[in-house]
Amino acid sequence: MQDAAVETAKVVIPWVAIAYAGAGLGAGLAVIGAGIGIGKLAAGAAEGIARQPSATPQITSATQLPLFLLEGVAILAVVACLLVILTK
């Protein structure tokens, strides 16, 4: 048998690529989560209005603030993920 020098290949982990993938995954999950939350809130509001049409102004005014907050959280999450991507 030959005593050949065994060369070990160094695996270089591209940390930047992992950060990009994590940022993309985070942005996607934030948008999906906000979409699910907004959908459930709108479905509940529509169901409440269907059950009691006379309470439409109260229901719509009660759902506006949570909708705005959900959208704001989603936008902030996407901006944070974009900052990870754009700052090298």
C-alpha positions as CSV (number, residue, x, y, z in Angstrom):
1,M,0.0,0.0,0.0
2,Q,1.1,3.5,-0.7
3,D,1.3,6.1,2.0
4,A,-0.3,8.9,0.0
5,A,-0.8,12.2,1.7
6,V,-4.4,12.7,2.4
7,E,-5.5,16.2,1.5
8,T,-8.5,17.5,3.4
9,A,-10.7,19.8,1.5
10,K,-11.6,22.9,3.5
11,V,-15.2,23.7,3.3
12,V,-15.7,27.4,3.1
13,I,-19.0,28.4,4.5
14,P,-20.3,31.5,2.7
15,W,-21.7,33.4,5.6
16,V,-23.0,36.1,3.4
17,A,-25.1,33.6,1.5
18,I,-26.4,32.2,4.7
19,A,-27.4,35.8,5.8
20,Y,-29.1,36.4,2.5
21,A,-31.0,33.1,2.8
22,G,-32.0,33.9,6.4
23,A,-33.1,37.4,5.5
24,G,-35.2,36.1,2.6
25,L,-36.7,33.4,4.7
26,G,-37.5,35.9,7.5
27,A,-39.1,38.4,5.1
28,G,-41.2,35.6,3.6
29,L,-42.3,34.3,6.9
30,A,-43.2,37.8,8.1
31,V,-45.3,38.6,5.1
32,I,-47.0,35.2,5.3
33,G,-47.7,35.6,9.0
34,A,-49.1,39.1,8.5
35,G,-51.3,37.8,5.6
36,I,-52.7,35.1,7.7
37,G,-53.4,37.5,10.6
38,I,-55.1,40.0,8.3
39,G,-57.1,37.3,6.6
40,K,-58.4,36.0,10.0
41,L,-59.2,39.4,11.2
42,A,-61.1,40.3,8.0
43,A,-62.9,37.0,8.1
44,G,-64.0,37.6,11.7
45,A,-65.2,41.1,10.8
46,A,-67.1,39.9,7.8
47,E,-68.8,37.2,9.9
48,G,-69.7,39.7,12.6
49,I,-71.2,42.1,10.1
50,A,-73.1,39.2,8.5
51,R,-74.6,38.3,11.9
52,Q,-75.4,41.8,13.0
53,P,-75.5,44.3,10.1
54,S,-76.5,47.2,12.4
55,A,-73.1,47.0,14.1
56,T,-71.2,47.6,10.9
57,P,-69.7,50.9,11.9
58,Q,-68.5,49.6,15.3
59,I,-67.0,46.5,13.8
60,T,-65.2,48.2,11.0
61,S,-63.8,50.9,13.3
62,A,-62.6,48.2,15.8
63,T,-60.8,46.2,13.0
64,Q,-59.0,49.2,11.5
65,L,-56.3,49.6,14.2
66,P,-55.2,46.0,14.3
67,L,-55.1,45.9,10.5
68,F,-52.8,48.9,10.5
69,L,-50.6,47.4,13.2
70,L,-50.3,44.1,11.4
71,E,-49.3,45.8,8.2
72,G,-46.8,47.9,10.1
73,V,-45.2,44.9,11.7
74,A,-44.9,43.2,8.3
75,I,-43.4,46.3,6.7
76,L,-40.9,46.7,9.5
77,A,-39.9,43.0,9.2
78,V,-39.3,43.3,5.5
79,V,-37.3,46.5,6.0
80,A,-35.1,44.8,8.6
81,C,-34.5,41.8,6.3
82,L,-33.7,44.2,3.4
83,L,-31.2,46.0,5.6
84,V,-29.5,42.7,6.3
85,I,-29.3,42.0,2.5
86,L,-28.3,45.5,1.5
87,T,-25.6,46.2,4.1
88,K,-22.6,44.0,3.4
